[in-house]
Amino acid sequence: MKVAIYSRVFDETQKRDIQLFFDELEKEGIQPVIFREYYEKIASHLTLSATIETFSHHAELTNEIDFLISLGGDGTLLDTVTLVREKTLPVVGINFGRLGFLASIGREEMTEAIKALARRSYIIDKRSLIHLDSNIPLFNEVPYALNEFAIHKRDIAPMIKIHTYLNGELLNTYWADGLILATPTGSSGYSLSCGGPVVFPESRSFVLTPIAPHNLNVRPIVIPDNTIVSFEVESRTDEIICALDSRREWVDKNVLLAVRKENFSINLVRLNENNFLQTLRNKLSWGLDKRN
């Protein structure tokens, strides 16, 4: 079995856990293929096989690779979406960050997770993606996201007007600092912090959440994910910011934007005992009352 390993940074305080991770892979007979930039950061700090393989581009993730393991937080896992692309390669998120909502496997579960991969005793969660179409090229070869698409005003510019259409019919004109279109996966992230609802991953929906709306009677709305959502923006500045997950581009305010459900999905691996409800309770502390 081969697994690709992706991470962005190496912290000396994580050295023991990272070494344990590679030792456990070797113990289970799993061959790692490490993202080249990450390998260059860890090679002098860890004891690794001299015959270890590396990769640096999504095209190098061939059919020989069984899984892609993300070592880091949720941001690191979001990066893997741009590597996996339309491949059905399952993604395993081991949390070395803070919250770990997507990268839900904790360091203390690392050994158990590697054994589960070797024995194929895990569950695959299919998560939908969103795709961005525009009248100018944006985001190169990866115009899609796992969490959300967002429109923002630039810097300290005045609020913007975002004319929003559902399948060509006007929904609303948002006077706001911006607007978020979130997937069910992204509903527990940026959208939630702006007052949006949490929806289940299998709910087949999008969430439209305004950012600091001028009209207080405007609220988030849940719509079917077979809807094409298009936008026209008015701004006093020449540019606005468009974001797909953590990737951003500054674009002309006259750009035409449309978002739809992507034709492919991403496969997230979870251990049998970890489900969405448990993640909600554990990560968001739902139901926690210090009085009891």
C-alpha positions as CSV (number, residue, x, y, z in Angstrom):
1,M,0.0,0.0,0.0
2,K,1.2,3.5,-0.8
3,V,0.0,6.7,0.8
4,A,0.8,10.3,-0.2
5,I,1.7,12.6,2.7
6,Y,1.0,16.4,2.5
7,S,1.8,19.1,5.1
8,R,2.8,22.7,4.9
9,V,5.0,23.3,8.0
10,F,7.2,21.4,10.3
11,D,7.3,22.3,14.0
12,E,10.1,21.0,16.2
13,T,7.5,20.4,19.0
14,Q,5.8,17.9,16.7
15,K,9.0,16.0,16.0
16,R,8.2,13.1,18.2
17,D,4.7,12.6,16.9
18,I,5.8,12.9,13.2
19,Q,8.5,10.3,13.8
20,L,5.9,8.0,15.4
21,F,3.7,8.6,12.4
22,F,6.3,7.4,9.9
23,D,7.4,4.5,12.2
24,E,3.8,3.3,12.4
25,L,3.5,3.4,8.6
26,E,6.6,1.3,8.3
27,K,5.3,-1.1,10.9
28,E,2.1,-1.6,8.9
29,G,4.0,-2.0,5.6
30,I,2.7,1.2,4.2
31,Q,5.0,3.1,1.8
32,P,4.9,6.9,2.1
33,V,5.1,9.3,-0.8
34,I,5.9,12.7,0.7
35,F,5.1,16.2,-0.7
36,R,8.5,17.4,-1.8
37,E,8.5,20.8,0.0
38,Y,7.5,19.1,3.2
39,Y,10.1,16.3,2.8
40,E,12.9,19.0,2.5
41,K,11.8,20.5,5.8
42,I,11.7,17.2,7.7
43,A,14.5,15.1,6.1
44,S,17.2,16.4,8.4
45,H,15.1,16.1,11.6
46,L,13.6,12.6,11.2
47,T,14.8,9.1,10.6
48,L,13.3,8.2,7.2
49,S,14.0,5.5,4.7
50,A,16.7,6.3,2.1
51,T,14.4,5.0,-0.7
52,I,11.4,7.2,0.2
53,E,9.5,8.7,-2.7
54,T,8.3,12.3,-3.2
55,F,5.8,14.2,-5.3
56,S,5.3,17.9,-6.1
57,H,2.3,18.0,-8.5
58,H,-1.2,16.6,-8.6
59,A,-0.4,14.7,-11.7
60,E,2.1,12.6,-9.8
61,L,-0.6,11.2,-7.6
62,T,-1.1,8.1,-9.7
63,N,-3.5,5.1,-9.3
64,E,-0.8,3.4,-7.2
65,I,-1.6,5.8,-4.3
66,D,-4.3,4.5,-2.0
67,F,-4.8,7.6,0.3
68,L,-3.6,11.1,0.7
69,I,-2.9,11.9,4.4
70,S,-3.0,15.6,5.5
71,L,-0.9,16.4,8.5
72,G,-2.0,19.7,10.0
73,G,-5.2,21.6,10.6
74,D,-8.3,22.3,8.5
75,G,-6.4,24.7,6.3
76,T,-3.9,22.1,5.4
77,L,-6.7,19.7,4.5
78,L,-8.3,22.3,2.3
79,D,-5.0,22.5,0.4
80,T,-5.3,18.8,-0.4
81,V,-8.5,19.5,-2.4
82,T,-6.3,21.3,-5.0
83,L,-4.1,18.2,-5.2
84,V,-6.7,15.5,-5.4
85,R,-8.9,17.4,-7.9
86,E,-11.3,15.0,-9.8
87,K,-9.5,11.9,-8.6
88,T,-11.4,9.6,-6.2
89,L,-8.4,9.4,-3.9
90,P,-9.6,9.3,-0.3
91,V,-8.2,12.0,2.0
92,V,-7.3,11.4,5.7
93,G,-7.0,14.4,8.0
94,I,-4.8,14.0,11.0
95,N,-5.1,17.1,13.2
96,F,-1.8,18.9,14.1
97,G,-3.6,22.2,14.2
98,R,-6.1,23.8,16.5
99,L,-9.9,23.0,16.0
100,G,-9.6,20.2,13.5
101,F,-13.2,20.1,12.3
102,L,-12.3,18.6,9.0
103,A,-9.0,17.0,10.1
104,S,-11.0,15.2,12.8
105,I,-8.5,12.5,13.6
106,G,-6.5,13.6,16.7
107,R,-2.8,12.9,17.3
108,E,-3.8,10.4,20.0
109,E,-5.8,8.5,17.4
110,M,-2.9,8.4,14.9
111,T,-1.7,4.9,15.5
112,E,-5.3,3.6,15.4
113,A,-6.0,5.5,12.2
114,I,-2.9,4.0,10.4
115,K,-4.0,0.5,11.5
116,A,-7.5,1.2,10.2
117,L,-6.1,2.2,6.8
118,A,-4.0,-1.0,6.6
119,R,-7.0,-3.1,7.5
120,R,-9.4,-0.9,5.5
121,S,-11.7,-0.6,8.4
122,Y,-12.9,3.0,8.0
123,I,-15.8,4.9,6.5
124,I,-15.8,7.2,3.5
125,D,-17.8,10.4,3.7
126,K,-18.5,12.0,0.2
127,R,-18.4,15.8,0.5
128,S,-19.8,18.0,-2.3
129,L,-17.7,20.8,-3.8
130,I,-18.7,24.1,-5.5
131,H,-17.5,25.3,-8.9
132,L,-16.9,28.9,-9.9
133,D,-17.6,30.1,-13.5
134,S,-16.8,33.6,-14.6
135,N,-16.4,35.7,-17.8
136,I,-12.6,36.0,-17.0
137,P,-10.2,33.2,-16.0
138,L,-10.0,32.9,-12.2
139,F,-8.2,30.5,-9.9
140,N,-6.3,28.8,-12.7
141,E,-7.0,25.0,-12.9
142,V,-8.8,24.8,-9.6
143,P,-11.9,26.9,-9.7
144,Y,-13.6,24.9,-7.0
145,A,-13.8,24.7,-3.2
146,L,-14.8,22.4,-0.4
147,N,-16.0,25.0,2.1
148,E,-17.2,28.2,0.4
149,F,-17.0,30.8,-2.2
150,A,-17.0,34.4,-0.9
151,I,-17.2,37.9,-2.3
152,H,-15.6,40.7,-0.2
153,K,-15.2,44.4,-0.5
154,R,-11.5,45.5,-0.7
155,D,-9.7,46.7,2.5
156,I,-11.5,49.7,4.0
157,A,-13.7,50.3,1.0
158,P,-17.4,51.2,1.5
159,M,-19.9,48.3,1.5
160,I,-20.8,46.8,-1.9
161,K,-24.0,45.8,-3.6
162,I,-24.3,42.2,-4.7
163,H,-27.2,41.4,-7.0
164,T,-27.8,37.7,-6.5
165,Y,-29.8,35.4,-8.8
166,L,-31.0,31.9,-8.4
167,N,-31.3,30.1,-11.8
168,G,-31.5,33.6,-13.4
169,E,-34.2,35.0,-11.1
170,L,-33.4,37.8,-8.7
171,L,-33.2,36.6,-5.1
172,N,-32.0,39.8,-3.4
173,T,-29.6,42.7,-3.7
174,Y,-27.3,42.5,-0.7
175,W,-25.9,45.7,0.7
176,A,-23.0,44.3,2.8
177,D,-19.3,43.9,3.3
178,G,-19.6,40.6,1.3
179,L,-21.5,37.4,0.7
180,I,-20.7,33.7,1.4
181,L,-22.0,30.7,-0.5
182,A,-21.1,27.7,1.6
183,T,-21.4,24.0,1.0
184,P,-22.7,21.8,3.8
185,T,-19.1,21.1,4.8
186,G,-18.4,24.8,4.9
187,S,-21.6,25.7,6.9
188,S,-19.7,25.0,10.1
189,G,-16.9,27.4,9.2
190,Y,-16.8,31.0,8.0
191,S,-20.6,31.0,7.3
192,L,-21.3,29.9,10.8
193,S,-19.2,32.7,12.3
194,C,-21.3,35.2,10.2
195,G,-24.6,33.8,11.6
196,G,-25.3,31.1,9.2
197,P,-26.9,27.7,10.1
198,V,-25.1,24.4,10.4
199,V,-26.4,21.9,7.9
200,F,-25.7,18.2,7.6
201,P,-23.1,17.1,5.0
202,E,-25.6,15.0,3.2
203,S,-28.3,17.7,3.1
204,R,-27.7,18.5,-0.6
205,S,-27.9,22.3,-0.1
206,F,-26.0,25.5,-0.2
207,V,-26.1,28.3,2.4
208,L,-26.1,32.0,1.4
209,T,-24.8,34.1,4.3
210,P,-24.3,37.9,4.1
211,I,-21.3,39.5,5.8
212,A,-22.2,42.5,7.9
213,P,-25.4,43.3,6.0
214,H,-26.7,46.9,6.0
215,N,-30.3,45.8,6.2
216,L,-30.8,43.9,9.4
217,N,-33.9,42.0,8.0
218,V,-31.6,40.1,5.6
219,R,-30.8,36.7,7.0
220,P,-28.9,33.6,5.7
221,I,-30.9,31.3,3.4
222,V,-30.6,27.6,2.6
223,I,-31.1,26.7,-1.1
224,P,-31.0,23.4,-3.0
225,D,-27.5,22.5,-4.4
226,N,-28.8,22.0,-7.9
227,T,-29.3,25.8,-8.1
228,I,-27.0,28.0,-10.2
229,V,-26.2,31.1,-8.2
230,S,-25.0,34.1,-10.1
231,F,-23.7,37.5,-8.9
232,E,-23.3,41.0,-10.3
233,V,-21.4,43.5,-8.0
234,E,-21.5,47.2,-7.7
235,S,-18.6,48.9,-5.8
236,R,-17.1,52.4,-5.4
237,T,-13.7,50.8,-5.8
238,D,-12.4,49.2,-9.1
239,E,-11.8,45.8,-7.6
240,I,-13.4,43.3,-5.3
241,I,-12.0,40.1,-3.6
242,C,-13.2,36.7,-4.6
243,A,-12.2,33.7,-2.4
244,L,-12.4,30.0,-2.8
245,D,-11.7,28.5,0.6
246,S,-8.3,30.1,1.6
247,R,-7.4,31.2,-1.9
248,R,-8.1,34.8,-2.9
249,E,-7.9,36.9,-6.1
250,W,-8.5,40.6,-6.6
251,V,-10.8,41.0,-9.6
252,D,-12.5,43.8,-11.5
253,K,-15.8,44.8,-10.1
254,N,-17.5,44.2,-13.4
255,V,-16.8,40.5,-13.4
256,L,-19.7,38.1,-13.9
257,L,-19.7,35.2,-11.4
258,A,-21.8,32.1,-11.2
259,V,-21.5,29.2,-8.7
260,R,-22.8,25.7,-9.1
261,K,-22.2,22.3,-7.6
262,E,-19.0,20.7,-8.9
263,N,-19.4,17.5,-11.0
264,F,-17.2,15.5,-8.7
265,S,-16.9,15.2,-4.9
266,I,-14.1,14.6,-2.4
267,N,-13.8,11.5,-0.2
268,L,-13.0,12.1,3.4
269,V,-11.9,9.2,5.6
270,R,-13.2,8.9,9.2
271,L,-12.8,6.3,11.8
272,N,-15.9,4.3,12.5
273,E,-16.7,5.9,15.9
274,N,-16.3,9.5,14.6
275,N,-19.5,10.9,13.0
276,F,-20.8,14.4,12.3
277,L,-22.9,14.7,15.5
278,Q,-19.9,13.7,17.7
279,T,-17.7,16.2,15.8
280,L,-20.3,19.0,16.5
281,R,-20.4,18.1,20.2
282,N,-16.7,17.7,20.7
283,K,-15.4,20.6,18.5
284,L,-18.1,23.2,19.1
285,S,-18.8,22.2,22.7
286,W,-22.5,21.8,22.1
287,G,-24.4,21.0,25.3
288,L,-21.4,21.8,27.5
289,D,-22.5,23.5,30.6
290,K,-19.9,24.2,33.3
291,R,-22.6,24.5,35.9
292,N,-23.2,20.7,35.7
